[in-house]
Amino acid sequence: MLENFSFRTIVEHLPLFGQGLVTTVWLSVLAFAGALAVGIVLAAMNLQRGRLFRMPAKAYIDAVRATPLLAQLYFLYFGLPRLGIILPELVVGILALSLNSGAYVAEIIRAGILSIPRGQVEAGVASGMTYVQRMRLVILPQAFKVTIPPLLGQAIVLVKDSALLSLIAVAELTRAGQLLASDRFMPAEGFITIAAFYLLLYYGLKGLAALSGRWLGLAGART
């Protein structure tokens, strides 16, 4: 069964896969940082009583969650140049992942904020804190404690979604497998290898999520 499978070719191309793995990791880190920033802003807007902030945030979250990431990626990659905005492929990829994942992160953070006892918010109001001060000093630190495990679960999804960036020629992990498949006509070797690397990333993040749950004393935390 494995008589035509070339382990030697995989070993020869390990530097290519290594470079793709490094690119996948750092662009996922940047994209997740962007998703956190987008998610915090959207969650804060969505929790406002006034419709002026709440409705645009809700519309954005619903629109992003209702459309495929691939369509969003292609809109940024092919649509923005038609509007006169030309960005490098890596920037487009990180932007697409950040904006997409930010909608899901917003709902995670919103749920975490709503889990904070109302009395603590009222105490902040009674002490004269502004809304920004209450969010920064009282609410968000506690909310993040609850949301770290699900946020790491979303990070796992983001890492897997980063494979779509190979479609716009970003030299990440999946692109490395595509190059091996096209240059040496060995699709099995290329895609089995990238699957193994993604599996390592998955178990690494899953283990980190489980550890964070135990460190924070969250019984039963799972990704």
Secondary structure as UniProt FT lines:
FT   TURN            3..4
FT   HELIX           7..12
FT   HELIX           14..46
FT   HELIX           51..66
FT   HELIX           69..74
FT   HELIX           75..79
FT   HELIX           80..82
FT   TURN            83..84
FT   HELIX           89..114
FT   HELIX           118..126
FT   TURN            127..128
FT   HELIX           131..134
FT   HELIX           135..139
FT   HELIX           140..161
FT   HELIX           162..168
FT   HELIX           173..184
FT   HELIX           187..215
FT   TURN            216..217
FT   TURN            219..220
//
